Amino acid sequence: MKFVLSLIAVIFLSGLCTGCNIFAPEPETFAVEKTPASVKYVISIKKDGSIFYQKDKIESADLPATLKKEGVKKSEKIHIKADRDVKYSVVAQVMDLLLKAGYSKVYFSTKKK
């Protein structure tokens, strides 16, 4: 009998808290850091989806050839800096192009607020 009453109380009380805001803590499993000055190779993705290697605008299809022409070794670290409002599909496309071209050390550069 106590179990049935407990179950009814839980069901009733859970209905009272519909729409409650839950504030989860910030993740502590990674550190948010600025791009170090020692980073040599940076690919930037702007809000409109335009892609830049260093400061030069390039087409996404030209990215592997541009890196090869610039002498970027496959073992080098490449950092991606993307605008927070850029479509995920554009970032995924850039990552896919880099991985298919053999660049496996791809990192994201983030900025603290």
C-alpha positions as CSV (number, residue, x, y, z in Angstrom):
1,M,0.0,0.0,0.0
2,K,2.8,2.4,0.9
3,F,4.4,1.7,-2.6
4,V,1.2,2.7,-4.3
5,L,0.9,5.9,-2.3
6,S,4.5,6.7,-3.0
7,L,4.0,6.1,-6.7
8,I,1.0,8.4,-6.8
9,A,2.9,11.1,-4.9
10,V,5.8,10.9,-7.4
11,I,3.6,11.1,-10.4
12,F,1.6,14.0,-8.9
13,L,4.7,15.9,-7.9
14,S,6.5,15.4,-11.2
15,G,3.5,17.0,-12.9
16,L,3.9,20.2,-10.8
17,C,7.4,20.8,-12.1
18,T,6.6,20.9,-15.8
19,G,8.7,23.5,-17.5
20,C,11.2,23.9,-14.7
21,N,14.5,25.4,-15.8
22,I,17.5,23.2,-15.2
23,F,20.9,24.8,-15.1
24,A,23.6,22.4,-15.9
25,P,27.2,23.2,-14.9
26,E,29.7,24.2,-17.6
27,P,31.7,21.2,-18.9
28,E,35.0,20.7,-17.2
29,T,36.5,18.1,-19.5
30,F,38.2,20.5,-21.8
31,A,39.8,23.9,-21.6
32,V,38.8,26.8,-23.7
33,E,41.8,28.5,-25.0
34,K,42.7,31.1,-27.5
35,T,44.7,30.2,-30.6
36,P,48.3,30.3,-29.5
37,A,50.6,32.7,-31.4
38,S,52.7,29.7,-32.4
39,V,50.0,28.2,-34.5
40,K,51.2,28.3,-38.1
41,Y,48.2,27.1,-40.2
42,V,44.8,28.5,-39.6
43,I,41.6,28.0,-41.7
44,S,38.9,30.5,-40.9
45,I,35.2,30.1,-41.7
46,K,33.1,33.2,-41.6
47,K,29.4,33.4,-40.8
48,D,28.4,33.5,-44.5
49,G,30.4,30.2,-45.1
50,S,33.4,31.8,-46.8
51,I,36.7,30.1,-46.2
52,F,40.1,31.7,-45.6
53,Y,43.5,30.1,-45.4
54,Q,45.6,32.4,-43.3
55,K,44.2,35.8,-44.7
56,D,43.4,34.7,-48.2
57,K,39.9,33.7,-49.3
58,I,39.7,30.4,-51.0
59,E,37.1,28.0,-52.3
60,S,36.6,24.8,-50.2
61,A,37.5,22.5,-53.1
62,D,40.9,24.3,-53.5
63,L,41.8,23.8,-49.8
64,P,43.9,20.6,-50.2
65,A,45.8,22.0,-53.2
66,T,46.4,25.3,-51.4
67,L,47.9,23.5,-48.4
68,K,50.1,21.4,-50.6
69,K,51.2,24.4,-52.6
70,E,52.1,26.2,-49.3
71,G,54.2,23.3,-48.2
72,V,52.0,22.2,-45.3
73,K,53.1,18.7,-44.2
74,K,50.5,16.1,-43.4
75,S,51.9,15.8,-39.9
76,E,51.4,19.6,-39.2
77,K,48.6,20.9,-36.9
78,I,45.9,22.8,-38.7
79,H,43.5,24.9,-36.7
80,I,40.0,25.8,-37.7
81,K,38.5,29.0,-36.5
82,A,34.8,29.2,-37.3
83,D,32.2,31.9,-36.5
84,R,29.8,30.6,-33.9
85,D,26.9,31.2,-36.3
86,V,28.3,29.3,-39.3
87,K,26.4,26.2,-40.5
88,Y,27.8,23.0,-39.1
89,S,27.7,21.5,-42.6
90,V,30.4,24.0,-43.8
91,V,32.7,23.1,-40.9
92,A,32.1,19.4,-41.5
93,Q,32.9,19.8,-45.2
94,V,36.2,21.5,-44.4
95,M,37.1,18.8,-41.8
96,D,36.2,16.1,-44.4
97,L,38.4,17.7,-47.1
98,L,41.3,17.9,-44.7
99,L,41.0,14.3,-43.5
100,K,40.6,13.0,-47.0
101,A,43.7,14.9,-48.1
102,G,45.6,13.2,-45.2
103,Y,45.8,16.0,-42.7
104,S,44.8,14.2,-39.4
105,K,45.9,16.8,-36.9
106,V,42.9,19.1,-37.2
107,Y,42.1,21.3,-34.2
108,F,39.4,23.9,-33.3
109,S,40.5,27.3,-32.0
110,T,38.0,28.8,-29.6
111,K,37.7,32.1,-27.8
112,K,36.7,32.9,-24.2
113,K,33.8,35.2,-23.8
